[in-house]
Amino acid sequence: MAEQLLPVGSEAPVFEAQTTDGGHISLSQFRGSKSVLLMFYPKDDTPGCTKEACEFRDRWGELKKAGVHVFGVSTQDNTSHTAFAEKYALPFPLLPDSKGELAAKYRVPVVNGKAERVTYLIGKDGRIQHVWPHVDPVGHAQDILKHLGPR
C-alpha cells in the first residue's frame, strides 16, 4: 500500500470539506500558517478508531502547541461524525468523505466502503512532509509528536 500513497515532498492535493461543526474548510486556508494532519480512519465509534481519536483528544494541547491542525477523515456522513465527536468530546473536526473523494485524492485505499488507516502530515508550504502508511491506533499521536520533535 505504501507505494501507492502520495510521496513525501509532493504537493498535497487541495480540498474543501464540511466539518462536523457545520463549518467549511479548505487546505489552502492553512498554507503558510499551520501544518495539517489528515488522519484517515475506517469507521466512527469502533474500538481502534475510538482509541486513536481519544489519544489525539488527550494530546490535543501538545499538537496545537506544535502548530498542527488535525482533521479526522472517514467515509461516514456528518451525522455519524457529529455523534462520534460529541460522544468522545473530540476537539478536532471530522470530515465526512462518504463518496471517498478525499481518500481518492490522497490515494488512500477504501475497502468495503471504509478508508484504510493512513495519516498525512502536510507542511505549511502545502507539501507532504510525512506519511504514516501502517498506523497502529494506540500510540499514533505520540509517534506524530516524536516526529515533530521538541517545541
C-alpha positions in Angstrom: 0.0 0.0 0.0 2.8 2.5 0.9 4.0 2.6 -2.7 0.7 3.9 -4.0 0.3 6.7 -1.4 1.4 10.3 -2.1 5.2 10.6 -1.7 6.9 12.9 0.8 7.8 16.2 -0.9 4.8 16.1 -3.3 2.2 18.9 -3.4 -0.7 18.0 -1.2 -4.0 17.8 -3.2 -6.2 20.8 -2.4 -9.5 20.0 -0.9 -12.6 21.7 0.6 -14.9 20.0 3.1 -17.7 20.5 5.5 -16.7 19.9 9.2 -18.7 18.3 12.0 -19.5 21.7 13.5 -21.0 22.9 10.2 -18.0 24.9 9.2 -16.3 24.8 5.8 -12.5 24.4 5.5 -10.1 24.3 2.6 -6.5 23.1 2.7 -5.4 26.5 1.2 -6.5 28.4 4.3 -3.7 26.8 6.3 -0.9 27.4 3.8 1.9 29.5 5.3 0.5 29.4 8.9 -0.1 25.8 10.1 0.7 22.2 9.4 -2.2 20.0 8.7 -2.6 16.4 9.8 -5.1 14.3 7.8 -5.9 11.2 9.8 -7.8 8.7 7.6 -9.6 6.1 9.7 -12.1 3.3 8.9 -15.2 3.9 10.9 -16.6 6.1 13.7 -17.1 4.6 17.1 -15.3 1.3 16.5 -12.7 0.1 19.0 -9.5 1.0 17.1 -10.8 4.3 15.7 -12.1 5.3 19.2 -8.7 4.6 20.8 -6.9 6.6 18.1 -9.3 9.6 18.2 -9.3 9.7 22.0 -5.5 9.6 22.0 -5.5 12.6 19.7 -8.0 14.3 22.0 -5.8 13.6 25.0 -2.7 15.0 23.2 -4.6 17.9 21.6 -2.8 20.6 23.6 0.6 19.3 22.5 -0.5 19.0 18.9 -1.8 22.6 18.9 1.4 23.8 20.6 3.3 22.1 17.7 1.3 24.2 15.2 -0.6 21.2 13.8 -4.2 21.3 12.8 -5.8 17.8 13.0 -8.6 16.6 10.8 -10.1 13.1 11.1 -11.4 11.7 7.8 -13.6 8.7 7.2 -16.4 7.6 4.9 -19.2 8.1 7.3 -21.6 11.0 6.9 -21.8 14.1 9.1 -24.5 12.7 11.3 -22.2 9.8 12.3 -19.2 12.1 12.7 -21.2 14.5 14.9 -22.3 11.7 17.2 -18.8 10.3 17.4 -17.2 13.7 18.1 -19.8 14.5 20.8 -19.7 11.1 22.5 -15.9 11.4 23.0 -15.6 15.2 23.2 -13.2 15.3 20.2 -11.7 18.8 19.9 -10.7 18.4 16.3 -13.0 18.5 13.2 -14.1 15.3 11.4 -14.6 15.4 7.7 -17.2 13.3 6.0 -15.9 11.5 2.9 -19.0 9.4 2.1 -18.1 9.1 -1.6 -14.4 8.5 -0.9 -13.3 11.6 -3.0 -10.8 12.9 -0.4 -9.4 9.4 0.1 -9.0 9.1 -3.7 -7.2 12.4 -3.9 -4.7 11.2 -1.3 -4.6 7.7 -2.7 -5.9 6.1 0.5 -7.4 2.7 -0.3 -11.1 2.3 0.5 -12.0 -1.3 1.1 -15.7 -2.4 1.6 -16.6 1.3 2.0 -14.0 2.0 4.7 -10.8 4.0 4.3 -7.6 2.4 5.4 -5.8 3.8 8.4 -3.3 6.3 6.9 -2.1 9.6 8.1 -0.5 12.5 6.2 1.4 15.5 7.7 1.2 18.4 5.3 3.6 21.2 5.9 2.9 25.0 6.0 4.3 25.0 2.4 1.5 22.7 1.2 3.8 19.7 0.6 3.6 16.2 2.1 6.1 16.2 5.0 5.5 12.7 6.3 3.2 9.7 5.7 2.2 7.0 8.2 1.0 4.2 5.9 0.5 1.5 8.6 -1.0 3.1 11.6 -1.3 1.4 15.0 -4.2 3.4 16.6 -2.6 3.0 20.0 0.4 5.4 20.3 -0.1 7.1 17.0 -0.5 10.6 18.4 2.8 10.0 20.3 4.5 8.9 17.1 3.5 12.1 15.4 4.7 14.2 18.3 8.0 12.4 18.3 8.3 13.1 14.6 7.6 16.8 15.1 10.3 17.0 17.7 10.6 19.3 20.7 8.7 22.5 20.6 
